[in-house]
Amino acid sequence: MEYQTLLLGITFVSATIFIFIIRKLSQTKKSTKLPPGPHPLPILGNILELGKSPHKTLTKLSKIYGPIMTLKLGTITTIVISSPQLAKQVLHENSQIFSNRTIPHSVYATEHYKFSITWLHPLSTSWKKLRRVCATKVFSPKHLDSTKVIRQQKLKELLDYVNEKCNRGEVFDIGKAVFITMLNSISNTFFSMDLSQITHDEKSQEFENIVWGIMEEAGRPNISDFFPILRPLDPQSVRARMTNHMKKLYEILDGIIEDRICSRASKVNYEVCNDVLDSLLNNIGDTSSELSRNEMVHLFMDLFVGGIDTSSKTIEWIMAELLRHPDKLTKARKELCEAIGKDETLEESHISKLLYLQAVVKETFRLHPTVPLLIPHKCDENVNILGFNVPKNAEVLVNVWAMGRDPTIWENSTMFMPERFLECDINYKGNNFELIPFGTGKRICPGLSLAHRIVPLIVASLLRNFEWTLADGLMPENMNMDEQFGLSLKRVQPLRVQAT
């Protein structure tokens, strides 16, 4: 009897342990279940599927596998997010876990990742210091108000240039002209000097090549990122090219800082500039805001590349869409004529009156987001999203290009229809996850407030002062709207126009 009782007890305990183990294994299996995705090839994974336009490839794949998807890119597990609801979970509700970055091999050039506000961890002391400098010295409302006269002057120079082309009946590249305007607007804000002349093609072309080169290499799919063991070999020479671009930009910016330091020290013919550089140099001795010279250069590199490239490309895309849709262009010009007096100077404060123009800007951000795949995030610990496990150290891509063209969110999602934003209260400041071209949360682009002022002002000024046609008799319906992928989206074919 005792033997039977013992046997029964052992059986019961064994069964209980077995059931417990099975349940634990089941829970473990469930908790480690990755989001669905295309079947990876041995070793390569899904690398070959990315193609030349990864944002478009990932959009097509998300329609098959869903708004949260896994790709195996070499040794790297990549999670792709393609819906506003999941973007909110990742970037807002779990922001602490996803605020870090996966760092591409390209930005190891000049050790930029160690000093960059874009790539540093937001919990680090260095990142907090850089963010504080941006918030108080560069992009604060007070500072932007004090520097609007600079932007107005650079805008006038752009309009003078367009007027000269108009009088000569010449065709020109509007993207290049706006690029130089943005370059000089930012360089005057930072250094009280022009870095290029709008009519000086050689120097402006050099800057454009440097800036686009940095954006292209930073966004290029790189085998050294998929297989980090290959990084010392740099098989695609991505880091080598990035080093070349960054060294050129570093030398230009460091030379400007050197000249200012020497001028301040000698006090001969030195005039206080009250620009961003002076403000940073005045902070020496303030441990909470002081930046080393190296930190200053890398900060200016981030702000120059990000501010000039993204804003100028956005304006070019806006003009392209308006010229492709003449009825929308007419509507925008009509609003300008009705809202602002004929003899009144167009200023940043007028933009709040131009509701249709604001809708045009939003619609362009929807179709042509500044950065189609937000700069990669990194998962710092295992976390459950929509019932799937996002593993620690996974790279996380948020496909805002896909979200902007999702037919379940936007009616006639591939059509340019600014009117849709007259009927809803959606903005691009990081609160509405349907439209986050600048990102959101801690990692939101620090230059958003400047872009919000300058982009609509330049577009409004171009529309108000000139009639626009496409060059070489090109018809709107025949325009090439193809994109060249990089960290930002560039038009494959520059927008050549004629003004009258």
C-alpha positions as CSV (number, residue, x, y, z in Angstrom):
1,M,0.0,0.0,0.0
2,E,2.8,2.3,0.9
3,Y,4.6,1.3,-2.3
4,Q,1.5,2.1,-4.4
5,T,1.1,5.5,-2.6
6,L,4.7,6.3,-3.2
7,L,4.4,5.3,-6.8
8,L,1.3,7.4,-7.2
9,G,3.0,10.3,-5.6
10,I,6.0,10.0,-7.8
11,T,3.8,9.8,-10.9
12,F,1.8,12.8,-9.8
13,V,5.0,14.9,-9.1
14,S,6.6,13.7,-12.4
15,A,3.4,14.6,-14.3
16,T,3.2,18.0,-12.6
17,I,6.9,18.7,-13.4
18,F,6.4,17.6,-17.0
19,I,3.4,19.8,-17.5
20,F,5.3,22.7,-15.9
21,I,8.2,22.2,-18.2
22,I,6.0,21.9,-21.3
23,R,4.2,25.1,-20.3
24,K,7.4,26.9,-19.7
25,L,8.8,25.7,-23.1
26,S,5.6,26.8,-24.8
27,Q,5.8,30.3,-23.1
28,T,9.4,30.6,-24.0
29,K,8.7,29.6,-27.6
30,K,5.9,32.1,-27.7
31,S,7.9,34.9,-26.2
32,T,10.8,34.4,-28.6
33,K,8.6,34.2,-31.7
34,L,9.9,36.8,-34.1
35,P,7.6,38.8,-36.3
36,P,6.9,37.1,-39.7
37,G,9.1,37.9,-42.7
38,P,10.5,36.5,-46.0
39,H,12.4,33.3,-45.7
40,P,16.2,34.1,-45.4
41,L,18.8,32.5,-47.6
42,P,21.7,30.7,-45.8
43,I,24.4,33.2,-44.7
44,L,23.1,36.1,-46.8
45,G,19.6,36.2,-45.3
46,N,17.4,38.7,-47.1
47,I,20.1,41.1,-48.3
48,L,19.5,40.4,-52.0
49,E,15.9,41.4,-51.6
50,L,16.7,45.0,-50.7
51,G,17.6,46.2,-54.2
52,K,18.3,49.9,-55.1
53,S,15.2,51.2,-53.4
54,P,15.0,49.5,-50.0
55,H,12.1,51.7,-48.8
56,K,10.0,50.5,-51.7
57,T,11.0,46.9,-51.3
58,L,10.2,46.9,-47.6
59,T,6.8,48.5,-48.4
60,K,5.9,45.7,-50.8
61,L,7.1,43.0,-48.3
62,S,5.0,44.6,-45.5
63,K,1.9,44.1,-47.6
64,I,2.6,40.4,-47.5
65,Y,4.0,39.9,-44.0
66,G,2.3,42.7,-42.1
67,P,3.2,46.0,-40.3
68,I,5.8,44.4,-38.2
69,M,8.2,42.2,-40.1
70,T,11.6,40.5,-39.6
71,L,14.4,40.5,-42.1
72,K,17.7,38.7,-41.6
73,L,20.4,40.9,-43.1
74,G,23.5,38.8,-42.9
75,T,24.1,38.4,-39.1
76,I,21.8,41.3,-38.2
77,T,18.2,40.8,-37.2
78,T,16.2,43.8,-38.5
79,I,12.6,44.6,-37.5
80,V,10.7,46.8,-39.9
81,I,7.7,48.9,-38.6
82,S,5.2,50.1,-41.2
83,S,2.2,51.4,-39.4
84,P,1.5,54.5,-37.2
85,Q,0.1,52.3,-34.4
86,L,3.2,50.2,-34.1
87,A,5.5,53.3,-34.6
88,K,3.8,54.8,-31.6
89,Q,4.4,51.6,-29.6
90,V,8.1,51.6,-30.5
91,L,9.0,55.3,-30.5
92,H,6.7,56.6,-27.8
93,E,5.4,53.9,-25.5
94,N,8.7,52.1,-25.4
95,S,10.9,55.0,-26.2
96,Q,13.4,54.2,-23.5
97,I,14.1,50.8,-25.0
98,F,14.3,52.0,-28.6
99,S,16.1,55.3,-28.2
100,N,19.6,53.9,-29.0
101,R,21.0,53.6,-32.5
102,T,22.6,50.9,-34.6
103,I,25.7,52.6,-36.0
104,P,26.5,52.1,-39.6
105,H,30.2,51.4,-40.4
106,S,30.2,54.6,-42.6
107,V,29.8,56.9,-39.6
108,Y,32.9,55.5,-38.0
109,A,34.6,57.8,-40.4
110,T,36.5,60.5,-38.5
111,E,35.1,58.9,-35.4
112,H,31.9,60.9,-36.0
113,Y,29.7,58.5,-34.1
114,K,31.5,59.4,-30.9
115,F,30.5,63.1,-31.1
116,S,27.3,63.1,-33.2
117,I,24.0,64.2,-31.8
118,T,22.5,61.9,-34.4
119,W,24.3,58.7,-33.3
120,L,25.1,59.2,-29.6
121,H,23.0,57.4,-27.0
122,P,20.4,59.9,-25.6
123,L,21.2,58.9,-22.0
124,S,24.9,59.9,-22.4
125,T,26.2,63.1,-20.9
126,S,27.6,64.2,-24.3
127,W,24.2,63.8,-26.1
128,K,22.4,65.7,-23.4
129,K,24.9,68.5,-23.7
130,L,24.6,68.7,-27.5
131,R,20.8,68.6,-27.3
132,R,20.9,71.4,-24.7
133,V,23.1,73.5,-27.0
134,C,20.7,73.0,-29.9
135,A,17.7,73.8,-27.9
136,T,19.2,77.0,-26.3
137,K,21.8,78.3,-28.8
138,V,20.6,77.2,-32.2
139,F,16.9,76.4,-32.6
140,S,15.3,78.2,-29.7
141,P,12.3,80.5,-30.7
142,K,14.2,83.5,-29.4
143,H,17.3,82.7,-31.5
144,L,15.3,81.9,-34.6
145,D,13.4,85.2,-34.2
146,S,16.7,87.1,-33.9
147,T,18.1,85.5,-37.1
148,K,15.1,85.8,-39.4
149,V,16.6,88.9,-40.9
150,I,19.4,86.7,-42.2
151,R,17.0,84.2,-43.8
152,Q,15.1,87.2,-45.4
153,Q,18.4,88.5,-46.9
154,K,19.3,85.1,-48.3
155,L,15.8,84.6,-49.7
156,K,16.1,88.0,-51.4
157,E,19.3,86.9,-53.0
158,L,17.5,83.8,-54.3
159,L,14.7,85.9,-55.7
160,D,17.2,88.3,-57.3
161,Y,18.9,85.3,-58.9
162,V,15.6,83.9,-60.3
163,N,14.7,87.3,-61.5
164,E,18.0,87.6,-63.4
165,K,17.3,84.2,-65.0
166,C,13.8,85.3,-65.8
167,N,15.0,88.5,-67.5
168,R,17.5,86.5,-69.6
169,G,14.9,83.8,-70.4
170,E,17.3,81.1,-69.1
171,V,16.5,77.7,-67.8
172,F,18.0,76.8,-64.4
173,D,18.1,74.0,-61.7
174,I,15.8,75.1,-58.9
175,G,17.1,72.5,-56.5
176,K,20.7,73.8,-56.9
177,A,19.6,77.4,-56.4
178,V,17.7,76.5,-53.2
179,F,20.6,74.4,-51.9
180,I,22.9,77.4,-52.1
181,T,20.3,79.6,-50.4
182,M,20.0,77.1,-47.5
183,L,23.8,76.7,-47.3
184,N,24.3,80.5,-47.0
185,S,21.4,81.0,-44.7
186,I,22.7,78.4,-42.3
187,S,26.4,79.5,-42.6
188,N,25.4,83.1,-41.9
189,T,23.4,82.0,-38.8
190,F,26.4,79.9,-37.6
191,F,29.4,81.9,-38.8
192,S,28.2,85.3,-40.2
193,M,29.5,84.4,-43.6
194,D,28.5,83.0,-47.0
195,L,30.1,79.7,-47.9
196,S,29.1,79.9,-51.6
197,Q,27.9,82.4,-54.2
198,I,24.7,81.5,-55.9
199,T,26.3,82.2,-59.3
200,H,29.6,80.4,-58.4
201,D,29.0,76.9,-59.6
202,E,32.3,75.3,-58.8
203,K,32.3,76.0,-55.0
204,S,28.6,75.3,-54.6
205,Q,29.0,72.1,-56.5
206,E,31.7,71.0,-54.2
207,F,29.5,71.5,-51.1
208,E,26.6,69.8,-52.8
209,N,28.8,66.8,-53.7
210,I,30.1,66.6,-50.1
211,V,26.7,66.8,-48.5
212,W,24.9,64.4,-50.9
213,G,27.9,62.1,-50.6
214,I,27.6,61.9,-46.8
215,M,23.8,61.3,-47.1
216,E,24.3,58.6,-49.8
217,E,27.0,56.7,-48.0
218,A,25.2,56.8,-44.6
219,G,22.0,55.3,-46.2
220,R,23.7,52.8,-48.6
221,P,23.2,49.1,-47.8
222,N,26.6,48.1,-46.7
223,I,27.9,44.5,-46.4
224,S,30.2,45.6,-43.6
225,D,27.0,46.3,-41.5
226,F,25.5,43.0,-42.4
227,F,28.7,41.1,-41.5
228,P,30.6,43.2,-39.0
229,I,33.6,40.8,-39.1
230,L,34.3,42.3,-42.6
231,R,34.6,45.9,-41.3
232,P,38.4,46.0,-41.3
233,L,38.3,45.1,-45.0
234,D,35.6,47.7,-46.0
235,P,34.8,45.6,-49.1
236,Q,32.5,48.2,-50.7
237,S,34.8,51.1,-49.7
238,V,31.8,52.8,-48.1
239,R,33.8,54.0,-45.1
240,A,36.7,55.1,-47.3
241,R,34.4,57.3,-49.4
242,M,32.6,58.6,-46.3
243,T,36.0,59.4,-44.7
244,N,36.9,61.5,-47.8
245,H,33.7,63.5,-47.7
246,M,33.8,64.0,-43.9
247,K,37.4,65.1,-43.9
248,K,36.7,67.7,-46.5
249,L,33.8,69.1,-44.5
250,Y,35.7,68.8,-41.2
251,E,38.6,70.8,-42.6
252,I,36.3,73.6,-43.9
253,L,34.4,73.9,-40.6
254,D,37.5,73.5,-38.4
255,G,39.3,76.2,-40.4
256,I,36.4,78.7,-39.8
257,I,36.6,78.0,-36.0
258,E,40.4,78.4,-36.1
259,D,40.1,81.8,-37.8
260,R,37.5,83.0,-35.3
261,I,39.5,81.9,-32.3
262,C,42.6,83.7,-33.7
263,S,40.6,86.8,-34.4
264,R,39.1,86.9,-30.9
265,A,42.5,86.3,-29.4
266,S,44.3,89.1,-31.3
267,K,41.4,91.5,-30.9
268,V,42.6,93.3,-34.0
269,N,39.8,94.3,-36.3
270,Y,37.6,91.8,-34.4
271,E,33.9,92.5,-34.4
272,V,31.5,90.7,-32.2
273,C,29.3,88.6,-34.5
274,N,26.7,87.3,-32.0
275,D,26.3,84.3,-34.1
276,V,26.1,80.6,-33.0
277,L,29.9,80.2,-33.1
278,D,30.5,83.3,-30.9
279,S,27.8,82.0,-28.5
280,L,29.6,78.6,-28.2
281,L,33.0,80.2,-27.8
282,N,31.6,82.4,-25.1
283,N,30.5,79.3,-23.2
284,I,34.1,78.2,-22.5
285,G,34.3,77.7,-18.7
286,D,30.6,76.7,-18.4
287,T,30.8,73.0,-17.7
288,S,27.1,72.4,-18.4
289,S,27.2,73.8,-22.0
290,E,30.9,74.0,-22.9
291,L,31.8,72.1,-26.1
292,S,35.4,71.2,-27.1
293,R,36.5,72.3,-30.5
294,N,36.2,68.8,-31.8
295,E,32.6,68.6,-30.5
296,M,31.8,71.9,-32.2
297,V,33.0,70.7,-35.5
298,H,31.0,67.5,-35.4
299,L,27.9,69.3,-34.2
300,F,28.2,71.8,-37.1
301,M,28.7,68.8,-39.5
302,D,25.4,67.2,-38.3
303,L,23.5,70.5,-38.5
304,F,24.9,71.5,-41.9
305,V,24.3,68.2,-43.6
306,G,20.9,67.6,-42.0
307,G,19.6,71.2,-42.4
308,I,20.8,71.9,-45.9
309,D,20.2,68.6,-47.5
310,T,16.7,67.8,-46.2
311,S,15.2,71.3,-46.5
312,S,16.5,71.9,-50.0
313,K,15.3,68.5,-51.3
314,T,11.9,69.0,-49.7
315,I,11.5,72.4,-51.5
316,E,12.5,70.8,-54.8
317,W,9.9,68.0,-54.3
318,I,7.2,70.6,-53.4
319,M,8.0,72.6,-56.6
320,A,8.0,69.4,-58.6
321,E,4.6,68.3,-57.3
322,L,3.1,71.8,-57.9
323,L,4.4,71.9,-61.5
324,R,3.1,68.4,-62.0
325,H,-0.3,69.6,-60.8
326,P,-0.9,73.1,-62.3
327,D,-4.3,73.3,-60.6
328,K,-2.7,73.0,-57.2
329,L,-0.1,75.6,-58.1
330,T,-2.9,78.0,-59.2
331,K,-4.7,77.4,-55.9
332,A,-1.6,78.1,-53.8
333,R,-0.9,81.3,-55.7
334,K,-4.5,82.5,-55.4
335,E,-4.3,82.0,-51.6
336,L,-1.1,84.1,-51.5
337,C,-2.7,86.9,-53.4
338,E,-5.8,87.0,-51.2
339,A,-4.0,86.6,-47.9
340,I,-1.1,89.0,-48.3
341,G,-1.2,92.6,-49.7
342,K,0.4,93.2,-53.1
343,D,3.0,95.7,-51.6
344,E,3.4,93.7,-48.4
345,T,6.7,91.9,-47.7
346,L,6.2,88.2,-47.2
347,E,7.6,87.1,-43.8
348,E,7.6,84.0,-41.7
349,S,4.8,85.3,-39.6
350,H,2.5,85.2,-42.7
351,I,2.7,81.5,-43.0
352,S,0.1,80.9,-40.4
353,K,-2.5,82.6,-42.7
354,L,-1.6,80.3,-45.6
355,L,-3.6,77.2,-44.8
356,Y,-3.4,75.7,-48.3
357,L,0.3,76.2,-48.6
358,Q,0.8,74.5,-45.2
359,A,-1.3,71.6,-46.6
360,V,1.0,71.5,-49.7
361,V,4.0,71.1,-47.4
362,K,2.4,68.4,-45.4
363,E,1.3,66.5,-48.5
364,T,4.8,66.6,-49.8
365,F,6.2,65.3,-46.5
366,R,3.7,62.5,-46.8
367,L,4.7,61.4,-50.3
368,H,8.4,62.4,-50.1
369,P,9.4,62.1,-46.5
370,T,12.8,63.7,-45.7
371,V,14.2,60.4,-44.5
372,P,12.2,57.5,-45.9
373,L,13.4,55.0,-43.4
374,L,13.9,56.9,-40.1
375,I,17.5,56.7,-39.0
376,P,17.9,53.2,-37.5
377,H,16.9,52.5,-33.9
378,K,18.3,49.8,-31.7
379,C,16.4,47.6,-29.3
380,D,18.2,47.6,-25.9
381,E,16.3,44.7,-24.4
382,N,13.8,42.0,-25.3
383,V,10.4,43.5,-25.7
384,N,7.0,42.2,-26.8
385,I,5.3,44.2,-29.7
386,L,2.0,43.0,-31.0
387,G,2.6,39.6,-29.5
388,F,6.0,39.2,-31.2
389,N,9.4,39.3,-29.6
390,V,11.7,42.1,-30.7
391,P,15.1,40.8,-29.5
392,K,17.8,42.7,-27.8
393,N,20.3,44.4,-30.2
394,A,17.9,44.1,-33.1
395,E,18.0,47.0,-35.6
396,V,14.6,48.7,-36.0
397,L,13.6,50.5,-39.1
398,V,10.5,52.7,-39.3
399,N,9.3,52.9,-42.9
400,V,7.6,56.4,-42.9
401,W,7.5,56.2,-46.8
402,A,5.2,53.2,-46.5
403,M,3.1,54.8,-43.9
404,G,2.6,57.9,-46.1
405,R,1.3,55.7,-48.9
406,D,-0.8,53.3,-47.0
407,P,-4.3,53.1,-48.6
408,T,-5.8,52.1,-45.2
409,I,-4.7,55.4,-43.8
410,W,-4.9,57.8,-46.7
411,E,-7.7,57.9,-49.4
412,N,-6.1,57.9,-52.9
413,S,-2.8,57.4,-51.1
414,T,-0.5,57.8,-54.2
415,M,-2.2,61.0,-55.4
416,F,-0.9,64.5,-54.5
417,M,-4.0,66.0,-52.7
418,P,-3.1,68.8,-50.3
419,E,-6.8,69.3,-49.7
420,R,-6.9,66.2,-47.4
421,F,-5.0,68.2,-44.8
422,L,-7.6,71.0,-44.8
423,E,-10.0,68.5,-43.4
424,C,-8.0,67.1,-40.6
425,D,-5.7,68.5,-37.8
426,I,-2.6,66.5,-38.5
427,N,0.9,68.0,-38.3
428,Y,4.4,66.7,-38.7
429,K,5.8,67.8,-35.3
430,G,5.9,64.2,-33.9
431,N,2.5,63.9,-32.3
432,N,0.6,62.4,-35.2
433,F,2.2,59.1,-36.1
434,E,0.7,59.0,-39.5
435,L,3.1,61.8,-40.5
436,I,6.5,61.7,-38.7
437,P,9.1,62.7,-41.4
438,F,11.2,64.3,-38.6
439,G,10.8,61.4,-36.2
440,T,9.4,61.8,-32.7
441,G,10.3,61.8,-29.0
442,K,13.9,62.2,-27.9
443,R,15.2,61.4,-31.4
444,I,13.1,64.0,-33.2
445,C,15.1,66.1,-35.6
446,P,16.4,69.1,-33.6
447,G,16.1,71.3,-36.8
448,L,12.4,70.8,-37.2
449,S,11.5,74.3,-35.9
450,L,13.9,75.9,-38.5
451,A,12.5,73.7,-41.4
452,H,8.9,74.7,-40.2
453,R,9.8,78.3,-40.8
454,I,12.0,78.3,-43.8
455,V,10.5,75.7,-46.1
456,P,7.0,77.2,-46.6
457,L,8.5,80.8,-46.7
458,I,10.8,79.9,-49.6
459,V,8.1,78.1,-51.5
460,A,5.6,81.0,-50.9
461,S,8.1,83.5,-52.1
462,L,8.9,81.6,-55.3
463,L,5.2,81.2,-56.1
464,R,4.3,84.8,-55.3
465,N,6.9,86.4,-57.4
466,F,7.1,84.3,-60.5
467,E,5.1,82.2,-63.0
468,W,6.7,78.8,-63.4
469,T,7.0,76.4,-66.3
470,L,9.0,73.2,-66.9
471,A,12.1,73.5,-69.1
472,D,12.5,72.2,-72.6
473,G,8.8,72.0,-73.3
474,L,8.3,69.1,-70.9
475,M,4.7,68.4,-70.1
476,P,3.6,67.9,-66.5
477,E,2.3,64.4,-67.1
478,N,5.7,63.4,-68.5
479,M,7.8,64.4,-65.5
480,N,10.2,61.9,-64.1
481,M,9.4,61.6,-60.4
482,D,11.8,58.7,-59.7
483,E,13.8,58.8,-56.4
484,Q,17.5,58.0,-55.7
485,F,17.8,56.3,-52.3
486,G,20.2,57.6,-49.6
487,L,19.6,58.6,-46.0
488,S,17.3,61.1,-47.7
489,L,15.5,60.9,-51.1
490,K,17.0,62.7,-54.0
491,R,15.3,63.3,-57.3
492,V,16.9,61.2,-60.0
493,Q,16.3,64.0,-62.5
494,P,17.0,67.5,-61.3
495,L,14.1,69.9,-61.6
496,R,14.9,72.3,-64.5
497,V,12.5,75.2,-64.7
498,Q,11.9,78.6,-66.3
499,A,10.4,81.6,-64.5
500,T,8.5,84.5,-66.1
